[in-house]
Amino acid sequence: MRDRAQALLIDLDGVLRRWDPAPMIAVEVEYGLKPASLLETAMSWDIYRPAMAGEITDAEWMGLVADRLPLSADESIAAVAAWQAYRGEVDPEVLAFVREVRAGGRKVAIATNATDRLRGDLDALGLTAEVDLVLSSWELKVHKPAPEYFEQACQAIGELPKHVLFVDDDDRVIRGARSAGLSGYRWAGPEHVPYLRKVLDLPE
């Protein structure tokens, strides 16, 4: 039997923060861009990886995205700015779970691949004071699912990997966490909260 988890690392995007696709779709329609082209351009590995690994700023990353859009320079800049104005929404059920974990005496950290814009987003979303730590790939200079990311994350939260529960919506990242010795659980929705509560040995 595994050791009881003493701390929770939780992903931000797709778990604690959710994104309504409507604002992005509206920008693409307005500027005549192909569906999902903004996200696909931003996620191109040659510009996404350095943005997550702390090698370039969020502004530099978005500048590279604008450069690749099939629009005039002014239109590209305006389209990216309009897209980026929306910063997502907090999932209230996940936030309630985070609060319950902390109330039960367990530390909680947001563990996310992010840019230097993360801290401002967390402030705007009201999440900064809701967790004990923020473990950003941009600040650690290494991104999930690299073993070094999880090693630094466990050191920061002060627990051995076997005592840390990691929750993420990405299978590849979960596999990386498990390889590093953490308990990894793939998030698919709040229906998983009762099980996670048991893993953390929280009262019913």
PyRosetta script that sets phi, psi and omega in degrees:
from pyrosetta import init, pose_from_sequence

init()
pose = pose_from_sequence("MRDRAQALLIDLDGVLRRWDPAPMIAVEVEYGLKPASLLETAMSWDIYRPAMAGEITDAEWMGLVADRLPLSADESIAAVAAWQAYRGEVDPEVLAFVREVRAGGRKVAIATNATDRLRGDLDALGLTAEVDLVLSSWELKVHKPAPEYFEQACQAIGELPKHVLFVDDDDRVIRGARSAGLSGYRWAGPEHVPYLRKVLDLPE")
pose.set_psi(1, 139.1)
pose.set_omega(1, -178.5)
pose.set_phi(2, -72.4)
pose.set_psi(2, 154.3)
pose.set_omega(2, 174.0)
pose.set_phi(3, -65.2)
pose.set_psi(3, 148.6)
pose.set_omega(3, 176.6)
pose.set_phi(4, -65.9)
pose.set_psi(4, 137.8)
pose.set_omega(4, 178.4)
pose.set_phi(5, -69.7)
pose.set_psi(5, 135.5)
pose.set_omega(5, 179.8)
pose.set_phi(6, -107.9)
pose.set_psi(6, -7.8)
pose.set_omega(6, -179.4)
pose.set_phi(7, -151.5)
pose.set_psi(7, 155.6)
pose.set_omega(7, -178.9)
pose.set_phi(8, -120.8)
pose.set_psi(8, 125.9)
pose.set_omega(8, 168.1)
pose.set_phi(9, -105.3)
pose.set_psi(9, 125.3)
pose.set_omega(9, -175.9)
pose.set_phi(10, -127.7)
pose.set_psi(10, 134.7)
pose.set_omega(10, 178.7)
pose.set_phi(11, -68.5)
pose.set_psi(11, 155.3)
pose.set_omega(11, 178.8)
pose.set_phi(12, -90.4)
pose.set_psi(12, -68.7)
pose.set_omega(12, -173.5)
pose.set_phi(13, -75.3)
pose.set_psi(13, 125.5)
pose.set_omega(13, -177.1)
pose.set_phi(14, 91.3)
pose.set_psi(14, -7.0)
pose.set_omega(14, 177.2)
pose.set_phi(15, -127.3)
pose.set_psi(15, -76.5)
pose.set_omega(15, -178.1)
pose.set_phi(16, -80.5)
pose.set_psi(16, -31.2)
pose.set_omega(16, 175.6)
pose.set_phi(17, -115.1)
pose.set_psi(17, 132.6)
pose.set_omega(17, 176.5)
pose.set_phi(18, -116.6)
pose.set_psi(18, 155.3)
pose.set_omega(18, -175.3)
pose.set_phi(19, -119.6)
pose.set_psi(19, 125.7)
pose.set_omega(19, 171.4)
pose.set_phi(20, -80.5)
pose.set_psi(20, 122.9)
pose.set_omega(20, -178.3)
pose.set_phi(21, -70.3)
pose.set_psi(21, -14.5)
pose.set_omega(21, -173.5)
pose.set_phi(22, -57.1)
pose.set_psi(22, -46.0)
pose.set_omega(22, -179.9)
pose.set_phi(23, -60.0)
pose.set_psi(23, -40.2)
pose.set_omega(23, 178.7)
pose.set_phi(24, -66.7)
pose.set_psi(24, -43.3)
pose.set_omega(24, 179.0)
pose.set_phi(25, -60.3)
pose.set_psi(25, -41.2)
pose.set_omega(25, -179.4)
pose.set_phi(26, -61.8)
pose.set_psi(26, -40.5)
pose.set_omega(26, 178.9)
pose.set_phi(27, -66.4)
pose.set_psi(27, -43.2)
pose.set_omega(27, -179.3)
pose.set_phi(28, -64.4)
pose.set_psi(28, -38.3)
pose.set_omega(28, 176.8)
pose.set_phi(29, -65.9)
pose.set_psi(29, -45.5)
pose.set_omega(29, -178.0)
pose.set_phi(30, -59.8)
pose.set_psi(30, -39.1)
pose.set_omega(30, -175.9)
pose.set_phi(31, -100.3)
pose.set_psi(31, 7.2)
pose.set_omega(31, 176.5)
pose.set_phi(32, 68.1)
pose.set_psi(32, 30.4)
pose.set_omega(32, 179.6)
pose.set_phi(33, -89.3)
pose.set_psi(33, 152.8)
pose.set_omega(33, 176.6)
pose.set_phi(34, -64.1)
pose.set_psi(34, 148.3)
pose.set_omega(34, 178.1)
pose.set_phi(35, -55.5)
pose.set_psi(35, 135.2)
pose.set_omega(35, 177.4)
pose.set_phi(36, 69.0)
pose.set_psi(36, 8.1)
pose.set_omega(36, -177.3)
pose.set_phi(37, -67.8)
pose.set_psi(37, -31.6)
pose.set_omega(37, 178.7)
pose.set_phi(38, -63.5)
pose.set_psi(38, -50.4)
pose.set_omega(38, -178.4)
pose.set_phi(39, -66.9)
pose.set_psi(39, -43.0)
pose.set_omega(39, -179.5)
pose.set_phi(40, -62.4)
pose.set_psi(40, -39.6)
pose.set_omega(40, 178.6)
pose.set_phi(41, -65.5)
pose.set_psi(41, -45.5)
pose.set_omega(41, -178.7)
pose.set_phi(42, -63.3)
pose.set_psi(42, -32.6)
pose.set_omega(42, -176.6)
pose.set_phi(43, -88.6)
pose.set_psi(43, 4.8)
pose.set_omega(43, 174.3)
pose.set_phi(44, -57.2)
pose.set_psi(44, 125.6)
pose.set_omega(44, -168.1)
pose.set_phi(45, -57.4)
pose.set_psi(45, -35.4)
pose.set_omega(45, -175.5)
pose.set_phi(46, -68.7)
pose.set_psi(46, -19.1)
pose.set_omega(46, 175.1)
pose.set_phi(47, -112.4)
pose.set_psi(47, -26.1)
pose.set_omega(47, 179.1)
pose.set_phi(48, -69.5)
pose.set_psi(48, -46.3)
pose.set_omega(48, -176.6)
pose.set_phi(49, -58.6)
pose.set_psi(49, -50.3)
pose.set_omega(49, 179.3)
pose.set_phi(50, -63.9)
pose.set_psi(50, -28.3)
pose.set_omega(50, 178.0)
pose.set_phi(51, -69.5)
pose.set_psi(51, -34.7)
pose.set_omega(51, 179.9)
pose.set_phi(52, -82.8)
pose.set_psi(52, -24.5)
pose.set_omega(52, -174.8)
pose.set_phi(53, -93.7)
pose.set_psi(53, 9.1)
pose.set_omega(53, 176.1)
pose.set_phi(54, 76.5)
pose.set_psi(54, 21.3)
pose.set_omega(54, -179.4)
pose.set_phi(55, -93.7)
pose.set_psi(55, -26.8)
pose.set_omega(55, 174.7)
pose.set_phi(56, -135.0)
pose.set_psi(56, 158.4)
pose.set_omega(56, -179.8)
pose.set_phi(57, -80.9)
pose.set_psi(57, 166.8)
pose.set_omega(57, 175.9)
pose.set_phi(58, -60.0)
pose.set_psi(58, -41.6)
pose.set_omega(58, -179.7)
pose.set_phi(59, -62.8)
pose.set_psi(59, -39.9)
pose.set_omega(59, 177.9)
pose.set_phi(60, -65.8)
pose.set_psi(60, -41.2)
pose.set_omega(60, 178.0)
pose.set_phi(61, -59.9)
pose.set_psi(61, -49.4)
pose.set_omega(61, -179.1)
pose.set_phi(62, -66.0)
pose.set_psi(62, -30.1)
pose.set_omega(62, 174.5)
pose.set_phi(63, -64.1)
pose.set_psi(63, -39.3)
pose.set_omega(63, 177.3)
pose.set_phi(64, -67.9)
pose.set_psi(64, -36.4)
pose.set_omega(64, 175.4)
pose.set_phi(65, -61.5)
pose.set_psi(65, -48.3)
pose.set_omega(65, -179.4)
pose.set_phi(66, -59.2)
pose.set_psi(66, -39.9)
pose.set_omega(66, -179.7)
pose.set_phi(67, -60.4)
pose.set_psi(67, -26.6)
pose.set_omega(67, -174.5)
pose.set_phi(68, -95.4)
pose.set_psi(68, -6.1)
pose.set_omega(68, 179.8)
pose.set_phi(69, -77.6)
pose.set_psi(69, 144.9)
pose.set_omega(69, -178.9)
pose.set_phi(70, -80.7)
pose.set_psi(70, 54.6)
pose.set_omega(70, -177.7)
pose.set_phi(71, -134.2)
pose.set_psi(71, 170.8)
pose.set_omega(71, 172.4)
pose.set_phi(72, -66.9)
pose.set_psi(72, 162.7)
pose.set_omega(72, -178.1)
pose.set_phi(73, -56.9)
pose.set_psi(73, -46.5)
pose.set_omega(73, -178.7)
pose.set_phi(74, -64.1)
pose.set_psi(74, -43.3)
pose.set_omega(74, 179.9)
pose.set_phi(75, -65.6)
pose.set_psi(75, -40.4)
pose.set_omega(75, -179.9)
pose.set_phi(76, -61.1)
pose.set_psi(76, -46.9)
pose.set_omega(76, 179.8)
pose.set_phi(77, -61.8)
pose.set_psi(77, -42.9)
pose.set_omega(77, -179.5)
pose.set_phi(78, -66.5)
pose.set_psi(78, -40.3)
pose.set_omega(78, -179.0)
pose.set_phi(79, -64.8)
pose.set_psi(79, -44.4)
pose.set_omega(79, 179.7)
pose.set_phi(80, -65.0)
pose.set_psi(80, -41.5)
pose.set_omega(80, 179.6)
pose.set_phi(81, -63.1)
pose.set_psi(81, -41.4)
pose.set_omega(81, 179.3)
pose.set_phi(82, -65.5)
pose.set_psi(82, -40.8)
pose.set_omega(82, 178.4)
pose.set_phi(83, -64.1)
pose.set_psi(83, -43.8)
pose.set_omega(83, -174.9)
pose.set_phi(84, -77.5)
pose.set_psi(84, -10.2)
pose.set_omega(84, -179.9)
pose.set_phi(85, -64.9)
pose.set_psi(85, -30.2)
pose.set_omega(85, 178.5)
pose.set_phi(86, -86.6)
pose.set_psi(86, 124.6)
pose.set_omega(86, -174.0)
pose.set_phi(87, -113.3)
pose.set_psi(87, 19.7)
pose.set_omega(87, 176.0)
pose.set_phi(88, 83.9)
pose.set_psi(88, -177.8)
pose.set_omega(88, -176.2)
pose.set_phi(89, -138.7)
pose.set_psi(89, 149.2)
pose.set_omega(89, 177.7)
pose.set_phi(90, -77.8)
pose.set_psi(90, 135.4)
pose.set_omega(90, 173.6)
pose.set_phi(91, -80.1)
pose.set_psi(91, 113.7)
pose.set_omega(91, -173.7)
pose.set_phi(92, -63.5)
pose.set_psi(92, -31.8)
pose.set_omega(92, -179.6)
pose.set_phi(93, -71.1)
pose.set_psi(93, -36.7)
pose.set_omega(93, 178.2)
pose.set_phi(94, -70.6)
pose.set_psi(94, -39.9)
pose.set_omega(94, 177.5)
pose.set_phi(95, -61.7)
pose.set_psi(95, -40.2)
pose.set_omega(95, 177.9)
pose.set_phi(96, -61.6)
pose.set_psi(96, -39.0)
pose.set_omega(96, 177.8)
pose.set_phi(97, -65.5)
pose.set_psi(97, -44.2)
pose.set_omega(97, 177.9)
pose.set_phi(98, -57.8)
pose.set_psi(98, -44.4)
pose.set_omega(98, 179.1)
pose.set_phi(99, -62.9)
pose.set_psi(99, -38.2)
pose.set_omega(99, 179.9)
pose.set_phi(100, -66.5)
pose.set_psi(100, -41.1)
pose.set_omega(100, 179.5)
pose.set_phi(101, -62.0)
pose.set_psi(101, -45.0)
pose.set_omega(101, -179.7)
pose.set_phi(102, -67.4)
pose.set_psi(102, -38.6)
pose.set_omega(102, 178.5)
pose.set_phi(103, -64.7)
pose.set_psi(103, -25.6)
pose.set_omega(103, 178.2)
pose.set_phi(104, -84.4)
pose.set_psi(104, 6.9)
pose.set_omega(104, 175.0)
pose.set_phi(105, 88.4)
pose.set_psi(105, 13.6)
pose.set_omega(105, 178.8)
pose.set_phi(106, -104.2)
pose.set_psi(106, 139.6)
pose.set_omega(106, 175.1)
pose.set_phi(107, -75.0)
pose.set_psi(107, 146.7)
pose.set_omega(107, 177.4)
pose.set_phi(108, -128.0)
pose.set_psi(108, 133.0)
pose.set_omega(108, 176.0)
pose.set_phi(109, -128.1)
pose.set_psi(109, 138.7)
pose.set_omega(109, 167.7)
pose.set_phi(110, -76.7)
pose.set_psi(110, 125.0)
pose.set_omega(110, -178.9)
pose.set_phi(111, -120.0)
pose.set_psi(111, 103.3)
pose.set_omega(111, -168.6)
pose.set_phi(112, -142.9)
pose.set_psi(112, 148.2)
pose.set_omega(112, 166.2)
pose.set_phi(113, -80.2)
pose.set_psi(113, 122.6)
pose.set_omega(113, -172.1)
pose.set_phi(114, -154.7)
pose.set_psi(114, 172.9)
pose.set_omega(114, 175.6)
pose.set_phi(115, -106.4)
pose.set_psi(115, -174.0)
pose.set_omega(115, 178.4)
pose.set_phi(116, -71.0)
pose.set_psi(116, -0.6)
pose.set_omega(116, 176.3)
pose.set_phi(117, -84.5)
pose.set_psi(117, -9.1)
pose.set_omega(117, -172.6)
pose.set_phi(118, -57.4)
pose.set_psi(118, -49.2)
pose.set_omega(118, -175.1)
pose.set_phi(119, -59.0)
pose.set_psi(119, -41.4)
pose.set_omega(119, 177.6)
pose.set_phi(120, -64.7)
pose.set_psi(120, -38.7)
pose.set_omega(120, 177.2)
pose.set_phi(121, -62.8)
pose.set_psi(121, -44.4)
pose.set_omega(121, -179.1)
pose.set_phi(122, -63.4)
pose.set_psi(122, -38.7)
pose.set_omega(122, 175.9)
pose.set_phi(123, -62.2)
pose.set_psi(123, -47.0)
pose.set_omega(123, -177.5)
pose.set_phi(124, -64.7)
pose.set_psi(124, -33.5)
pose.set_omega(124, -179.8)
pose.set_phi(125, -85.3)
pose.set_psi(125, -5.0)
pose.set_omega(125, 179.8)
pose.set_phi(126, 74.7)
pose.set_psi(126, 26.3)
pose.set_omega(126, -175.5)
pose.set_phi(127, -101.1)
pose.set_psi(127, -13.7)
pose.set_omega(127, -173.1)
pose.set_phi(128, -55.2)
pose.set_psi(128, -45.3)
pose.set_omega(128, -177.1)
pose.set_phi(129, -85.2)
pose.set_psi(129, -1.4)
pose.set_omega(129, -176.9)
pose.set_phi(130, -87.4)
pose.set_psi(130, -8.7)
pose.set_omega(130, -179.4)
pose.set_phi(131, -130.9)
pose.set_psi(131, 163.2)
pose.set_omega(131, 179.8)
pose.set_phi(132, -83.1)
pose.set_psi(132, -32.7)
pose.set_omega(132, -176.3)
pose.set_phi(133, -145.5)
pose.set_psi(133, 155.0)
pose.set_omega(133, 171.6)
pose.set_phi(134, -122.6)
pose.set_psi(134, 119.3)
pose.set_omega(134, -177.1)
pose.set_phi(135, -111.1)
pose.set_psi(135, 91.6)
pose.set_omega(135, -175.2)
pose.set_phi(136, -96.3)
pose.set_psi(136, 133.3)
pose.set_omega(136, 177.4)
pose.set_phi(137, -59.4)
pose.set_psi(137, -34.1)
pose.set_omega(137, -178.5)
pose.set_phi(138, -63.6)
pose.set_psi(138, -38.3)
pose.set_omega(138, -179.1)
pose.set_phi(139, -81.1)
pose.set_psi(139, -34.7)
pose.set_omega(139, 179.2)
pose.set_phi(140, -78.8)
pose.set_psi(140, -16.3)
pose.set_omega(140, -179.2)
pose.set_phi(141, 66.1)
pose.set_psi(141, 24.6)
pose.set_omega(141, 174.4)
pose.set_phi(142, -153.2)
pose.set_psi(142, 143.0)
pose.set_omega(142, -173.1)
pose.set_phi(143, -115.1)
pose.set_psi(143, 154.8)
pose.set_omega(143, 173.5)
pose.set_phi(144, -60.4)
pose.set_psi(144, 142.4)
pose.set_omega(144, 7.0)
pose.set_phi(145, -100.4)
pose.set_psi(145, 30.6)
pose.set_omega(145, -179.7)
pose.set_phi(146, -60.0)
pose.set_psi(146, 138.7)
pose.set_omega(146, 179.3)
pose.set_phi(147, -56.7)
pose.set_psi(147, -34.5)
pose.set_omega(147, -179.3)
pose.set_phi(148, -63.1)
pose.set_psi(148, -31.9)
pose.set_omega(148, 178.0)
pose.set_phi(149, -62.1)
pose.set_psi(149, -49.5)
pose.set_omega(149, -176.8)
pose.set_phi(150, -69.0)
pose.set_psi(150, -33.5)
pose.set_omega(150, 176.5)
pose.set_phi(151, -62.0)
pose.set_psi(151, -47.7)
pose.set_omega(151, 178.8)
pose.set_phi(152, -65.8)
pose.set_psi(152, -37.3)
pose.set_omega(152, -179.1)
pose.set_phi(153, -63.2)
pose.set_psi(153, -44.8)
pose.set_omega(153, 179.7)
pose.set_phi(154, -66.5)
pose.set_psi(154, -38.9)
pose.set_omega(154, 176.7)
pose.set_phi(155, -62.0)
pose.set_psi(155, -41.9)
pose.set_omega(155, -177.4)
pose.set_phi(156, -65.6)
pose.set_psi(156, -37.6)
pose.set_omega(156, -177.3)
pose.set_phi(157, -88.1)
pose.set_psi(157, -7.8)
pose.set_omega(157, 172.3)
pose.set_phi(158, 78.1)
pose.set_psi(158, 30.9)
pose.set_omega(158, 179.4)
pose.set_phi(159, -134.8)
pose.set_psi(159, 151.0)
pose.set_omega(159, 171.8)
pose.set_phi(160, -66.3)
pose.set_psi(160, 149.7)
pose.set_omega(160, -180.0)
pose.set_phi(161, -51.8)
pose.set_psi(161, -38.3)
pose.set_omega(161, -177.8)
pose.set_phi(162, -66.6)
pose.set_psi(162, -13.8)
pose.set_omega(162, 179.0)
pose.set_phi(163, -103.2)
pose.set_psi(163, 11.6)
pose.set_omega(163, -176.7)
pose.set_phi(164, -117.1)
pose.set_psi(164, 129.7)
pose.set_omega(164, 173.4)
pose.set_phi(165, -97.9)
pose.set_psi(165, 127.3)
pose.set_omega(165, -179.7)
pose.set_phi(166, -115.5)
pose.set_psi(166, 127.3)
pose.set_omega(166, -178.3)
pose.set_phi(167, -120.3)
pose.set_psi(167, 125.9)
pose.set_omega(167, -177.2)
pose.set_phi(168, -150.3)
pose.set_psi(168, 159.9)
pose.set_omega(168, 179.9)
pose.set_phi(169, -98.9)
pose.set_psi(169, 6.3)
pose.set_omega(169, -175.6)
pose.set_phi(170, -112.6)
pose.set_psi(170, 117.7)
pose.set_omega(170, -178.6)
pose.set_phi(171, -55.8)
pose.set_psi(171, -42.6)
pose.set_omega(171, -176.8)
pose.set_phi(172, -62.9)
pose.set_psi(172, -39.4)
pose.set_omega(172, 179.8)
pose.set_phi(173, -70.0)
pose.set_psi(173, -38.7)
pose.set_omega(173, 177.1)
pose.set_phi(174, -60.8)
pose.set_psi(174, -43.3)
pose.set_omega(174, 178.6)
pose.set_phi(175, -61.5)
pose.set_psi(175, -38.8)
pose.set_omega(175, 177.8)
pose.set_phi(176, -63.5)
pose.set_psi(176, -41.3)
pose.set_omega(176, 179.3)
pose.set_phi(177, -64.0)
pose.set_psi(177, -43.3)
pose.set_omega(177, 180.0)
pose.set_phi(178, -65.4)
pose.set_psi(178, -38.0)
pose.set_omega(178, 177.7)
pose.set_phi(179, -62.7)
pose.set_psi(179, -29.8)
pose.set_omega(179, 180.0)
pose.set_phi(180, -85.3)
pose.set_psi(180, 0.7)
pose.set_omega(180, 175.0)
pose.set_phi(181, 98.8)
pose.set_psi(181, 1.7)
pose.set_omega(181, 178.7)
pose.set_phi(182, -85.6)
pose.set_psi(182, 161.6)
pose.set_omega(182, 168.4)
pose.set_phi(183, -83.1)
pose.set_psi(183, 115.0)
pose.set_omega(183, -178.0)
pose.set_phi(184, -106.9)
pose.set_psi(184, 134.8)
pose.set_omega(184, -179.8)
pose.set_phi(185, -132.7)
pose.set_psi(185, 124.9)
pose.set_omega(185, -178.7)
pose.set_phi(186, -81.7)
pose.set_psi(186, 123.5)
pose.set_omega(186, -178.3)
pose.set_phi(187, -81.4)
pose.set_psi(187, 129.9)
pose.set_omega(187, 173.9)
pose.set_phi(188, -129.4)
pose.set_psi(188, 1.4)
pose.set_omega(188, 179.1)
pose.set_phi(189, 150.4)
pose.set_psi(189, 165.8)
pose.set_omega(189, -176.0)
pose.set_phi(190, -62.5)
pose.set_psi(190, -11.8)
pose.set_omega(190, 178.3)
pose.set_phi(191, -64.7)
pose.set_psi(191, -13.2)
pose.set_omega(191, 179.0)
pose.set_phi(192, -85.2)
pose.set_psi(192, -8.2)
pose.set_omega(192, -174.5)
pose.set_phi(193, -58.6)
pose.set_psi(193, -43.3)
pose.set_omega(193, -180.0)
pose.set_phi(194, -57.7)
pose.set_psi(194, -39.5)
pose.set_omega(194, 178.0)
pose.set_phi(195, -66.6)
pose.set_psi(195, -44.7)
pose.set_omega(195, -179.1)
pose.set_phi(196, -63.9)
pose.set_psi(196, -33.0)
pose.set_omega(196, 177.3)
pose.set_phi(197, -61.7)
pose.set_psi(197, -40.0)
pose.set_omega(197, 178.6)
pose.set_phi(198, -67.9)
pose.set_psi(198, -40.2)
pose.set_omega(198, 179.5)
pose.set_phi(199, -60.1)
pose.set_psi(199, -34.6)
pose.set_omega(199, -179.7)
pose.set_phi(200, -89.6)
pose.set_psi(200, 2.6)
pose.set_omega(200, 177.0)
pose.set_phi(201, 58.2)
pose.set_psi(201, 42.6)
pose.set_omega(201, 178.3)
pose.set_phi(202, -90.9)
pose.set_psi(202, 150.8)
pose.set_omega(202, 179.2)
pose.set_phi(203, -65.8)
pose.set_psi(203, 147.1)
pose.set_omega(203, 179.4)
pose.set_phi(204, -67.2)
pose.dump_pdb("model.pdb")
